[in-house]
């Protein structure tokens, strides 16, 4: 069995995997002699702990939502100078972090309506359904009346054609 690795080595590996370095697991494994699977396990543990370790070597804008959220959470309590240092260490810009934070806030959307609001919406919906039915009934009545009027007009024209003599000499 492999002896456990000391915390300093693990931290050095984490820093090499993190921005702005973004070294691949294969490179780190080759340089340090640590198996790639061990490094992948460490990365998984770090991500579960909420530390910023991107799952890939992509630039920050192409990070997964979980990685972006981890960066936002880590940067949440930092003041201006600390935020600048945080961003420089990870190859980020403060505007990116702010944009990601806004996107995370927007993703939650508006809160669910209260019970009173739901009852009010149901009442309005029922009222609209009733009004719709009433208008449909009125429309059917008017369509019947229009059909009847058209039939009477057609019959009166035919009556006039039949019973009026031709005026042609």
N, C-alpha and C positions, 0 to 999 in steps of 0.2 A: 504494500500500500504506500502511496505517495505521502511524504510528510506534509503537514499543513503549511501553507505559505504564510509568511508574516504579513501584518497589516500594511507595512510600508510598501512591500512589493505589490500587494493588491491595489493600493492607492495609486502607485505609479502606473500600473496597467490601466486603471480607470481613467487617469488623466490622459494617457496616450489614446484611449478610445474616444474621449470626449472632444468636442470642438475646442479650439480650432485645429487640433492635431488630426483627428479623425483617421487614425491608423486602422487598418483592417485587422481582424482577429488573426488571420493567417500570418501577417507580418509580425505581430506581437508574439505569437506562439513560436515562430521561427527564431526571433531575436532572444526571447527569454527562456526557451526550452519548456515552457508550460504548455500542456496540451490545449488544443483549440477548444475541446469540449469543456475543459475546466474554465476557460475564459468565457465561453458562452454561458455557463452556469452562473459565473460571477455577475455577468451583465444582466442576466435575468433577475438575480437577487437584488442588484442595485436598482433596477427598474421597479421592482416590487416595493422597495423602500422609498421610492419617489425621487431617486437621484437622477440627474440628467445624464443619461448614457444613451445616445441614439441607437436605434436598432440597426441602422445602416450607415454607410459613409456618405450619404447624400448631403447636399447643402441644406441649411436650416429651413428654407422655404419648402423643401420637399420632405421634411420630417413627418412622421406619423402624428396623428392628433394627440396620442398619449404622450409622445416626447415633447410636443409643443406645450401641452398642459403642465407637464412636469417643470418645464422652464418657467412658465408663468407662475406656478406655485412657489418655486424657489426664489423668484424675483419679487414676489408680492410684498415682502416686508422690508425691502431694501430702499435706502434713500438714494439721492441722485448720484453721489460719488460711488457708493457701493454697487448701485445698479450698473454704472459705467464699467466698473472693474469686473463685475459678473459677466457682462456682455462681451467685454474684450477677451476674457478667459475662454469663452465658449464660441467666439466668432459670430456673435449676434449684434444686432443694433437695438437700442432701446425702443425705437419705433416698431420693430418687429414684435417685440415682447408686448408692447401696448396693443398692437393690432390683434395678436393672438388672444390677449386677455379679453378684448372687446368681443371677439368671435366666440369665446367660451361663454361670456355673459349672454350674448345674443342667442346662443344655442339653447339656452334654457327656456327662452320664450316667456310670454306673460304667464303669470300664475293662474291657477285654475279658478274659475268663478266660484263665489261663495254659494251656499245653499239658497240664500234669498235671491241672488242673481239668477241662479238656475231656475227657481220657481217663476220668477218674472219672465225669463226667456220662454219657459214652457207655456205660460199664460199667453204671451204675445203670439207664440207659434199656433196655439189652439185658436186664437182670435183670427189669425190670418187664414187658417184652414177653413173656419166657418165662413169668412168673407169670400174665400175662393169658391166654396160650394154655392153660396148665394149668387155670386156672379155667373157661375156656370148655369144655374137654373134659369136666371134671367136671360142669358144668351140663348138657351134652348127655346124659351118662350118666344123670343123675338125672331129666331130662325123659323119657327113654326108659323108665326104670323106673316113673315115675309114670304114664305112658301105659299101660304094661303092667298095672299094678295097677288102674287105672280100668277097663280092658277086662275083666280077670278079675272084678272086682266086678260089673260090668254083666252078664256071662255067668252068674255065680252067682245073681244075682237072677232072671234069665230062667229058669234051670234050676229054681229053686225055684217059680216061678210055673207052669211047665209040669208038673212032676212032683208037686207037692203038691196034694191034693184040696181043693176048696173046703169050708170048714167051715160054710157057710150051709145050714140045713135046708130 
